[in-house]
């Protein structure tokens, strides 16, 4: 979808923590310079109590005048409490409480509930799946009865067991599913998978028990899946789905389910992700949409303690839906970064930050990303790629690190990383950086945590740059990774920290630069917090794709946008020094030779070149 000139959003804070997470998160629109018009509306339990309607007509008018709706949280209570808490003038009016969430979904026909789940902490095996839940039919269609109506009770005549039970002793909920409703749900799921590059769609239902309604849905699922031959389609029993989603979440892509099954799986997915504080959702229809975090109003949580992450990620879903994909990704990366850093996180993530403090940290991270993007756009004429990149790297091999360091100085760029030395002498390492960031566990994990498998995604000829925060008491590189790197033709590895299996690495002639070596593994001590992310090692910024240049003298970082200029300046510096040396050999004094060949500006091009 093409971004609108001004995106009109109806903002409905609602109940409980909905108010504070909305207030904490909406400044991100300004931080990311998104052109929005925010109009606040009234919704929630207090309006049910005061007016007998939790979603007043004036709020519907606002919704209808907006491009979309951002909802904070809603309190819903059982029938008895709902009647008891009405204002006296409404208690005899036989009003029926219907959650604003259900009203929005049904009145706007928002049939698809989208709940993405990804590994925000990166402390376990990576996963990235999405649950797509039917929103308007199924067991939540609204056909919920007690006592049983006569028409339904008569259906029980076919079963002797149920015949004996009086209709005032039976309750019943109907699972209504239509052909139109199921087909559009399945088409949405496969289209979403196709757009996101997801290769598996799983239909979670209960065909071994609900033999008629499940078979009806199954045939429609298979008919739709036949139109997407590039996507694997399968069906799992809902109970098995729950088991495998906990044990092997990385195996799933899109999971599609009817209303109640999808509701349950969505909260399970939030648990796998790290808790309801991280769970966003989008509700999508043919003509409308609204967005809300999954966590609910949480009335017992207390003031300024709630995790605002889900609201930020929900805003990210909203922006992505309306074409602001870059801004949406910045929000996602900012939330993940703050959670992994662990400094400004709320109590549910093991921290002590308030809602506002965590939100401010996320927004500041977004601002920093935005500033970096602006700088990159100004600085970068064009990134080096493909054949051009290979040619430039070959050109760099003509120089040593002293010449490159002088060229960086001439550009006013500090690129020399201190305290990193070659594991073996006589090696030269050049290539584009593939960055990996490790962080220490805040608490010792209860179970053994395996090593990260990021290396499978590293392109050939890359230089892996690992920031283990300079730790020399545990390692993040050793024999197995070296063997894989050699097989994949990776150029070498830089580690801000210790490595192990030194004898093997040296005998394999694999270039490694590090701050030390030690025998102890980093498993259960540190975890991979991010990859292909900006790093700062000993004060030097490193971005994915920057060129690493290392030899016996140490390690340098060449910003990608400066490579061409650095090659030119290093060439001139090399010529200058060669001519000074030649002049001295002819008997010219060093002072005169330096003056003759402009040693004060060795990077300038020589007139005879």
C-alpha positions as CSV (number, residue, x, y, z in Angstrom):
1,X,0.0,0.0,0.0
2,X,1.3,3.5,-0.9
3,X,1.8,5.8,2.1
4,X,-0.9,8.4,2.5
5,X,0.0,12.1,2.6
6,X,-1.6,12.3,6.1
7,X,-2.7,9.2,7.9
8,X,-5.9,9.8,10.0
9,X,-5.9,7.6,13.0
10,X,-8.7,7.2,15.6
11,X,-6.9,6.7,18.9
12,X,-9.0,4.9,21.5
13,X,-7.0,4.5,24.8
14,X,-9.8,2.4,26.5
15,X,-9.3,0.9,29.9
16,X,-6.5,0.1,32.4
17,X,-3.0,0.0,31.0
18,X,-4.4,0.9,27.5
19,X,-4.3,4.6,28.5
20,X,-0.7,4.6,29.6
21,X,0.8,2.5,26.8
22,X,-1.0,4.7,24.2
23,X,0.4,7.8,25.9
24,X,3.9,6.3,26.2
25,X,4.1,5.1,22.6
26,X,2.4,7.6,20.3
27,X,5.4,10.1,20.4
28,X,7.1,7.5,18.1
29,X,5.0,8.9,15.2
30,X,6.7,12.3,15.7
31,X,10.2,10.7,16.2
32,X,9.9,8.9,12.9
33,X,8.4,11.9,11.1
34,X,5.2,10.1,10.1
35,X,2.5,12.5,8.8
36,X,-0.4,11.5,11.0
37,X,-3.6,13.2,12.4
38,X,-4.4,11.6,15.7
39,X,-8.0,12.0,17.0
40,X,-8.9,10.6,20.4
41,X,-12.2,8.8,21.0
42,X,-14.1,7.3,24.0
43,X,-14.4,3.6,24.5
44,X,-14.4,1.1,27.4
45,X,-15.9,-0.1,30.6
46,X,-16.6,3.3,32.1
47,X,-18.9,4.2,29.2
48,X,-20.7,0.9,29.6
49,X,-21.3,1.9,33.3
50,X,-22.3,5.5,32.6
51,X,-24.1,5.2,29.2
52,X,-25.0,1.5,28.8
53,X,-22.8,1.4,25.7
54,X,-19.0,0.7,25.8
55,X,-18.6,2.0,22.2
56,X,-20.7,5.2,21.9
57,X,-22.1,6.4,18.6
58,X,-19.9,9.4,18.6
59,X,-16.9,7.1,18.6
60,X,-18.3,5.2,15.7
61,X,-18.5,8.5,13.8
62,X,-14.8,9.1,14.6
63,X,-13.9,5.6,13.4
64,X,-15.8,6.1,10.1
65,X,-14.0,9.4,9.5
66,X,-10.5,7.8,10.0
67,X,-8.2,5.7,7.9
68,X,-7.7,3.2,10.8
69,X,-8.1,2.8,14.5
70,X,-5.5,2.3,17.2
71,X,-6.9,0.7,20.4
72,X,-5.3,0.6,23.8
73,X,-7.0,-2.1,25.8
74,X,-10.6,-3.1,26.8
75,X,-12.0,-4.4,30.1
76,X,-14.7,-7.1,29.6
77,X,-16.5,-8.8,32.5
78,X,-18.9,-11.7,32.8
79,X,-22.7,-11.1,32.4
80,X,-23.5,-10.8,36.1
81,X,-20.8,-8.3,36.9
82,X,-21.6,-6.3,33.7
83,X,-25.3,-5.8,34.9
84,X,-24.3,-5.1,38.5
85,X,-21.9,-2.3,37.5
86,X,-24.4,-0.4,35.3
87,X,-25.6,2.9,36.5
88,X,-29.0,2.5,38.3
89,X,-31.0,4.0,35.4
90,X,-29.8,1.2,33.1
91,X,-30.1,-1.8,35.3
92,X,-33.7,-2.6,34.3
93,X,-33.2,-1.9,30.6
94,X,-32.2,-5.5,29.7
95,X,-29.0,-4.3,28.1
96,X,-26.5,-6.8,26.7
97,X,-22.8,-6.0,27.0
98,X,-20.9,-6.7,23.8
99,X,-17.2,-6.0,23.9
100,X,-16.0,-3.1,21.7
101,X,-13.5,-5.5,20.2
102,X,-16.2,-7.9,19.0
103,X,-18.3,-4.9,17.8
104,X,-15.4,-3.5,15.8
105,X,-14.6,-6.9,14.2
106,X,-18.1,-7.7,13.3
107,X,-19.5,-4.3,12.3
108,X,-16.4,-3.5,10.2
109,X,-16.2,-7.2,9.0
110,X,-12.6,-7.5,10.0
111,X,-12.3,-11.2,9.4
112,X,-8.5,-11.7,9.8
113,X,-6.7,-11.3,13.1
114,X,-3.0,-11.2,12.4
115,X,-0.6,-11.9,15.3
116,X,3.1,-12.1,14.3
117,X,5.5,-13.8,16.8
118,X,9.3,-13.6,16.5
119,X,12.2,-14.2,18.8
120,X,12.7,-10.8,20.4
121,X,15.3,-11.9,22.9
122,X,17.4,-14.2,20.6
123,X,18.3,-16.3,23.6
124,X,16.9,-19.5,22.1
125,X,16.6,-20.8,18.5
126,X,15.4,-18.2,16.1
127,X,11.7,-18.3,15.1
128,X,9.4,-16.0,13.1
129,X,5.8,-17.3,12.7
130,X,2.4,-15.6,12.3
131,X,-1.0,-16.8,13.6
132,X,-3.9,-15.7,11.4
133,X,-7.2,-16.2,13.3
134,X,-10.7,-15.9,11.9
135,X,-12.4,-13.0,13.6
136,X,-16.1,-13.1,12.8
137,X,-17.3,-16.7,12.8
138,X,-16.6,-20.0,14.6
139,X,-17.3,-20.5,18.3
140,X,-17.3,-16.7,18.8
141,X,-20.1,-16.0,16.4
142,X,-22.4,-15.0,19.3
143,X,-24.7,-18.1,19.3
144,X,-24.1,-19.0,22.9
145,X,-27.2,-20.4,24.8
146,X,-28.4,-21.1,28.3
147,X,-30.9,-22.5,28.8
148,X,-31.1,-24.4,25.6
149,X,-33.7,-23.0,23.1
150,X,-36.4,-25.5,22.2
151,X,-35.3,-25.6,18.6
152,X,-31.8,-26.8,19.6
153,X,-33.1,-29.1,22.3
154,X,-35.1,-31.0,19.7
155,X,-31.8,-31.8,17.8
156,X,-30.8,-33.9,20.8
157,X,-33.5,-36.4,20.2
158,X,-31.0,-38.3,18.0
159,X,-28.8,-39.1,21.0
160,X,-30.2,-41.1,23.9
161,X,-27.7,-39.6,26.5
162,X,-28.7,-36.0,25.8
163,X,-32.4,-36.7,25.6
164,X,-32.6,-37.3,29.3
165,X,-31.2,-33.9,30.3
166,X,-33.6,-31.0,30.7
167,X,-32.9,-28.0,28.5
168,X,-32.5,-25.8,31.5
169,X,-29.6,-28.0,32.6
170,X,-27.7,-27.7,29.3
171,X,-25.7,-24.8,27.7
172,X,-24.6,-24.7,24.1
173,X,-22.3,-22.7,21.8
174,X,-22.5,-23.1,18.0
175,X,-19.4,-23.1,15.8
176,X,-20.7,-21.4,12.7
177,X,-18.4,-21.4,9.7
178,X,-19.4,-20.3,6.2
179,X,-17.9,-21.2,2.9
180,X,-17.3,-17.5,2.1
181,X,-15.8,-16.8,5.5
182,X,-13.4,-19.8,5.3
183,X,-12.3,-19.2,1.8
184,X,-11.4,-15.5,2.4
185,X,-9.6,-16.5,5.6
186,X,-7.5,-19.2,3.8
187,X,-6.9,-16.9,0.8
188,X,-5.7,-14.1,3.2
189,X,-3.3,-16.6,4.9
190,X,-1.7,-17.8,1.7
191,X,-1.5,-14.3,0.3
192,X,0.2,-13.1,3.5
193,X,2.6,-16.0,3.4
194,X,3.4,-15.4,-0.3
195,X,4.0,-11.6,0.3
196,X,6.3,-12.3,3.3
197,X,8.3,-15.1,1.6
198,X,6.9,-17.7,4.1
199,X,7.0,-21.3,2.7
200,X,4.6,-23.1,5.1
201,X,1.0,-22.6,5.9
202,X,-0.6,-24.8,8.6
203,X,-4.3,-25.1,9.3
204,X,-4.8,-25.9,13.0
205,X,-8.2,-27.5,13.7
206,X,-9.7,-30.7,15.2
207,X,-10.6,-33.0,12.3
208,X,-10.3,-36.2,14.3
209,X,-13.2,-35.1,16.6
210,X,-15.2,-32.4,14.8
211,X,-15.6,-34.7,11.8
212,X,-18.2,-32.7,9.9
213,X,-17.3,-29.1,10.4
214,X,-13.5,-29.7,10.2
215,X,-13.9,-31.8,7.0
216,X,-15.9,-28.9,5.5
217,X,-13.1,-26.5,6.4
218,X,-10.4,-28.9,5.3
219,X,-11.7,-29.3,1.8
220,X,-11.8,-25.5,1.4
221,X,-8.3,-25.2,2.8
222,X,-6.9,-27.8,0.3
223,X,-8.7,-26.1,-2.6
224,X,-7.1,-22.7,-1.8
225,X,-3.7,-24.2,-1.1
226,X,-3.7,-25.8,-4.6
227,X,-3.3,-22.3,-6.0
228,X,0.0,-21.8,-4.1
229,X,2.2,-24.7,-5.2
230,X,5.3,-22.9,-4.0
231,X,4.0,-23.0,-0.4
232,X,3.8,-26.2,1.7
233,X,0.3,-26.6,3.2
234,X,-0.5,-29.0,6.0
235,X,-3.2,-29.6,8.7
236,X,-2.5,-30.3,12.4
237,X,-4.8,-31.1,15.3
238,X,-5.1,-28.1,17.5
239,X,-3.7,-29.9,20.6
240,X,-0.6,-31.2,18.6
241,X,-0.2,-27.7,17.2
242,X,0.0,-26.3,20.7
243,X,2.7,-28.8,21.7
244,X,4.9,-28.3,18.7
245,X,4.5,-24.5,18.8
246,X,6.2,-24.6,22.2
247,X,8.8,-27.2,21.4
248,X,9.8,-26.2,17.8
249,X,8.4,-22.8,17.0
250,X,11.1,-22.3,14.4
251,X,9.5,-24.9,12.1
252,X,6.3,-22.9,11.5
253,X,5.4,-20.1,9.1
254,X,1.8,-19.0,8.9
255,X,-0.7,-20.8,11.2
256,X,-4.4,-20.3,10.3
257,X,-7.3,-21.2,12.6
258,X,-10.9,-20.6,13.4
259,X,-11.8,-18.0,16.0
260,X,-11.5,-19.8,19.4
261,X,-8.6,-22.0,18.4
262,X,-6.8,-19.0,17.0
263,X,-7.5,-17.0,20.1
264,X,-5.8,-19.7,22.3
265,X,-2.9,-20.2,19.9
266,X,-2.3,-16.5,19.8
267,X,-1.8,-16.2,23.5
268,X,0.4,-19.3,23.4
269,X,2.4,-17.7,20.7
270,X,2.8,-14.6,22.9
271,X,4.1,-16.8,25.6
272,X,6.7,-18.4,23.3
273,X,7.6,-14.9,22.2
274,X,8.2,-13.8,25.8
275,X,4.8,-12.7,27.2
276,X,1.7,-10.7,26.4
277,X,3.8,-7.6,26.8
278,X,5.3,-8.3,23.4
279,X,2.3,-9.4,21.5
280,X,0.8,-7.0,18.8
281,X,-2.2,-7.6,16.6
282,X,-3.8,-6.3,13.4
283,X,-7.5,-6.8,12.5
284,X,-7.9,-6.7,8.8
285,X,-11.0,-6.7,6.5
286,X,-11.7,-5.9,2.9
287,X,-12.4,-2.2,3.6
288,X,-11.2,-1.5,7.1
289,X,-8.8,-2.3,9.9
290,X,-7.9,-1.6,13.5
291,X,-4.8,-2.4,15.5
292,X,-4.4,-3.3,19.2
293,X,-1.9,-5.0,21.6
294,X,-3.0,-8.4,22.8
295,X,-2.4,-7.9,26.5
296,X,-5.8,-6.5,27.6
297,X,-6.4,-3.9,30.3
298,X,-4.5,-5.6,33.2
299,X,-6.3,-3.7,36.0
300,X,-4.3,-5.3,38.8
301,X,-0.8,-4.4,37.4
302,X,-0.5,-1.0,39.0
303,X,0.4,2.4,37.5
304,X,3.3,2.9,35.2
305,X,4.5,-0.7,35.3
306,X,3.2,-2.1,32.1
307,X,5.4,-3.2,29.2
308,X,4.8,-0.8,26.3
309,X,6.6,-3.1,23.7
310,X,3.3,-4.6,22.4
311,X,1.9,-1.1,21.7
312,X,5.1,-0.1,19.9
313,X,5.0,-3.3,17.8
314,X,1.3,-2.7,17.1
315,X,2.1,0.7,15.8
316,X,4.7,-1.0,13.7
317,X,2.0,-3.3,12.2
318,X,-0.2,-0.3,11.5
319,X,2.6,1.6,9.7
320,X,3.6,-1.5,7.7
321,X,0.0,-2.0,6.6
322,X,-0.1,1.6,5.3
323,X,3.2,1.4,3.4
324,X,5.6,2.9,6.0
325,X,7.7,-0.3,6.0
326,X,11.0,1.3,6.9
327,X,9.5,3.0,9.9
328,X,7.9,-0.2,11.0
329,X,11.1,-2.1,10.8
330,X,12.9,0.6,12.9
331,X,10.3,0.2,15.6
332,X,10.7,-3.5,15.6
333,X,14.5,-3.3,15.8
334,X,14.3,-0.6,18.5
335,X,12.1,-2.8,20.7
336,X,14.3,-5.8,20.2
337,X,17.5,-3.8,21.0
338,X,16.1,-2.3,24.2
339,X,14.9,-5.7,25.4
340,X,18.2,-7.4,24.6
341,X,20.2,-4.7,26.3
342,X,18.1,-5.3,29.4
343,X,18.8,-1.9,31.0
344,X,15.5,-0.1,30.5
345,X,12.9,-2.9,30.7
346,X,9.8,-3.4,32.8
347,X,9.3,-5.9,35.6
348,X,7.9,-8.6,33.4
349,X,11.2,-8.8,31.6
350,X,13.2,-8.9,34.8
351,X,13.9,-5.1,35.0
352,X,12.9,-2.1,37.1
353,X,12.0,0.5,34.5
354,X,8.7,2.2,34.4
355,X,6.4,2.2,31.3
356,X,7.6,5.7,30.4
357,X,11.3,4.9,30.9
358,X,11.1,1.9,28.6
359,X,9.1,3.8,26.1
360,X,11.5,6.7,26.1
361,X,14.4,4.3,25.5
362,X,12.6,2.7,22.5
363,X,11.9,6.1,21.1
364,X,15.4,7.3,21.5
365,X,16.7,4.2,19.7
366,X,14.3,5.0,16.9
367,X,15.6,8.5,16.7
368,X,19.2,7.3,16.6
369,X,18.3,4.9,13.7
370,X,16.5,7.7,11.9
371,X,19.6,10.0,12.3
372,X,21.9,7.2,11.0
373,X,19.7,6.7,8.0
374,X,19.7,10.4,7.2
375,X,23.5,10.5,7.5
376,X,23.9,7.4,5.3
377,X,21.7,9.0,2.6
378,X,23.8,12.1,2.7
379,X,27.1,10.3,2.8
380,X,26.5,7.4,0.5
381,X,26.9,8.0,-3.2
382,X,26.3,4.3,-3.8
383,X,27.2,1.2,-1.8
384,X,29.7,-1.2,-3.3
385,X,28.2,-4.3,-4.7
386,X,29.0,-7.3,-6.9
387,X,31.8,-6.9,-9.4
388,X,32.6,-3.4,-8.2
389,X,33.0,-4.7,-4.7
390,X,35.4,-7.4,-5.8
391,X,37.5,-5.0,-7.8
392,X,37.8,-2.6,-4.9
393,X,38.8,-5.3,-2.5
394,X,41.5,-6.4,-4.9
395,X,42.6,-2.8,-5.2
396,X,42.9,-2.6,-1.4
397,X,45.2,-5.6,-1.3
398,X,47.9,-3.4,-2.8
399,X,48.2,-1.5,0.5
400,X,49.1,-2.1,4.1
401,X,47.2,-1.0,7.2
402,X,49.5,2.0,7.8
403,X,48.6,3.4,4.4
404,X,44.9,2.8,4.9
405,X,45.0,4.4,8.3
406,X,46.7,7.5,6.9
407,X,44.0,7.6,4.2
408,X,41.3,7.4,6.8
409,X,43.0,10.2,8.7
410,X,43.0,12.3,5.5
411,X,39.2,11.8,5.4
412,X,38.8,12.8,9.0
413,X,37.5,9.3,9.9
414,X,38.6,7.3,12.9
415,X,38.7,3.7,11.8
416,X,41.4,2.0,13.9
417,X,40.1,-0.5,16.5
418,X,42.5,-0.9,19.4
419,X,43.4,-4.1,21.3
420,X,42.7,-6.5,18.4
421,X,45.7,-8.5,17.2
422,X,46.1,-11.3,14.7
423,X,46.1,-14.9,16.0
424,X,48.7,-15.8,13.4
425,X,51.3,-13.4,12.0
426,X,51.6,-12.6,8.3
427,X,47.9,-12.6,7.4
428,X,46.0,-9.9,5.6
429,X,42.2,-9.8,5.9
430,X,39.9,-7.7,3.7
431,X,36.2,-8.0,3.1
432,X,32.7,-6.6,3.9
433,X,31.6,-6.9,7.5
434,X,28.9,-9.3,8.7
435,X,28.2,-8.1,12.2
436,X,27.2,-10.2,15.2
437,X,26.5,-8.9,18.7
438,X,26.7,-10.9,21.9
439,X,25.4,-9.8,25.3
440,X,25.7,-11.5,28.7
441,X,22.7,-13.3,30.3
442,X,21.2,-11.1,33.0
443,X,20.3,-14.3,34.9
444,X,21.8,-17.8,34.5
445,X,19.5,-19.8,32.2
446,X,17.7,-22.7,33.8
447,X,18.4,-25.0,30.8
448,X,21.4,-25.5,28.5
449,X,21.4,-23.0,25.7
450,X,22.9,-24.1,22.4
451,X,25.3,-22.0,20.3
452,X,24.0,-19.6,17.7
453,X,23.9,-20.8,14.1
454,X,24.1,-17.4,12.3
455,X,27.1,-18.6,10.2
456,X,24.7,-20.5,7.9
457,X,23.5,-17.1,6.6
458,X,26.9,-15.4,6.1
459,X,27.8,-14.8,2.5
460,X,31.1,-16.0,1.0
461,X,34.0,-13.5,1.1
462,X,32.5,-11.8,4.1
463,X,34.4,-10.9,7.3
464,X,32.5,-11.9,10.4
465,X,32.8,-9.2,13.1
466,X,31.8,-10.4,16.5
467,X,31.3,-8.0,19.4
468,X,31.5,-10.0,22.7
469,X,31.9,-6.8,24.6
470,X,35.7,-7.4,25.0
471,X,35.2,-10.5,27.2
472,X,38.3,-12.7,27.6
473,X,36.7,-15.0,30.1
474,X,34.5,-16.9,27.6
475,X,34.6,-17.5,23.8
476,X,32.4,-17.1,20.8
477,X,34.7,-18.6,18.2
478,X,36.4,-21.9,17.9
479,X,37.1,-25.0,15.7
480,X,33.6,-25.8,14.5
481,X,32.8,-22.3,13.4
482,X,36.3,-22.1,11.7
483,X,35.6,-25.3,9.7
484,X,32.2,-24.0,8.5
485,X,33.8,-20.6,7.6
486,X,36.4,-22.4,5.6
487,X,33.9,-24.5,3.8
488,X,31.8,-21.4,3.0
489,X,34.8,-19.4,1.8
490,X,34.4,-16.7,4.4
491,X,37.5,-14.5,4.4
492,X,38.1,-14.3,8.2
493,X,36.8,-13.3,11.6
494,X,37.2,-10.4,14.0
495,X,36.3,-11.0,17.6
496,X,36.1,-8.3,20.3
497,X,36.8,-10.9,22.9
498,X,38.5,-14.2,23.3
499,X,38.6,-17.2,20.9
500,X,39.6,-20.9,21.6
501,X,40.9,-23.9,19.6
502,X,43.9,-21.7,18.7
503,X,46.1,-24.6,17.5
504,X,43.5,-25.7,15.0
505,X,42.8,-22.2,13.7
506,X,46.5,-21.5,13.2
507,X,47.1,-24.8,11.4
508,X,44.0,-24.2,9.2
509,X,45.6,-20.8,8.2
510,X,42.2,-19.1,8.9
511,X,42.6,-15.4,9.6
512,X,41.3,-14.4,13.1
513,X,41.9,-11.2,14.9
514,X,40.9,-11.1,18.6
515,X,41.7,-9.5,22.0
516,X,42.8,-12.8,23.5
517,X,42.3,-16.5,23.8
518,X,40.8,-18.7,26.5
519,X,39.4,-22.3,26.7
520,X,35.9,-21.7,28.1
521,X,32.8,-21.6,26.0
522,X,30.4,-18.7,25.9
523,X,27.4,-21.0,26.0
524,X,25.0,-20.1,28.9
525,X,27.2,-17.1,29.6
526,X,26.5,-14.9,26.6
527,X,23.8,-15.1,23.9
528,X,23.6,-13.7,20.3
529,X,21.6,-10.6,20.7
530,X,21.6,-9.3,17.1
531,X,23.1,-9.8,13.7
532,X,23.7,-7.5,10.8
533,X,23.3,-4.6,13.2
534,X,25.5,-1.5,13.9
535,X,28.3,-2.2,16.3
536,X,30.6,0.0,18.3
537,X,33.9,-1.7,19.3
538,X,36.3,0.3,21.4
539,X,34.8,3.6,20.1
540,X,34.8,2.6,16.4
541,X,31.4,2.3,14.6
542,X,30.9,-0.7,12.3
543,X,27.9,-1.1,10.0
544,X,27.1,-4.2,8.0
545,X,28.8,-3.9,4.7
546,X,31.7,-1.7,5.9
547,X,35.0,-3.0,4.7
548,X,37.3,-4.6,7.2
549,X,41.1,-4.2,6.6
550,X,43.4,-6.1,8.9
551,X,47.1,-7.1,8.9
552,X,49.9,-7.6,11.5
553,X,49.4,-3.9,12.6
554,X,45.8,-4.4,13.6
555,X,42.3,-3.9,12.4
556,X,40.7,-1.0,10.5
557,X,37.1,-0.2,9.4
558,X,36.5,1.6,6.1
559,X,33.0,3.0,5.9
560,X,31.4,1.5,2.7
561,X,30.7,4.9,1.2
562,X,34.4,5.9,1.5
563,X,36.0,2.9,-0.1
564,X,36.7,4.6,-3.5
565,X,38.1,7.7,-1.9
566,X,40.3,5.6,0.5
567,X,41.8,3.6,-2.4
568,X,42.7,6.8,-4.2
569,X,44.2,8.5,-1.1
570,X,46.1,5.3,-0.1
571,X,47.5,5.1,-3.6
572,X,48.8,8.7,-3.4
573,X,50.2,8.0,0.1
574,X,52.0,4.9,-1.2
575,X,53.5,6.9,-4.1
576,X,54.5,9.7,-1.8
577,X,56.4,7.4,0.6
578,X,58.1,5.5,-2.2
579,X,59.4,8.8,-3.7
580,X,60.6,10.0,-0.3
581,X,62.5,6.7,0.3
582,X,64.0,6.8,-3.2
583,X,65.1,10.4,-2.7
584,X,66.8,9.5,0.6
585,X,68.6,6.6,-1.1
586,X,69.9,9.1,-3.7
587,X,71.4,11.2,-0.8
588,X,68.7,13.8,-0.3
589,X,68.1,14.7,3.3
590,X,64.9,13.4,4.9
591,X,63.8,16.9,5.6
592,X,64.2,18.0,2.0
593,X,62.6,14.8,0.6
594,X,59.6,15.3,2.8
595,X,59.3,18.9,1.7
596,X,59.8,18.0,-2.0
597,X,57.1,15.4,-1.9
598,X,54.6,17.1,0.4
599,X,54.8,14.7,3.3
600,X,52.5,17.1,5.2
601,X,49.7,16.2,2.6
602,X,50.7,12.8,1.2
603,X,47.2,11.9,0.1
604,X,47.3,14.6,-2.7
605,X,47.6,13.4,-6.3
606,X,51.0,13.9,-7.8
607,X,51.1,16.1,-10.9
608,X,52.9,13.5,-13.0
609,X,50.3,10.8,-12.2
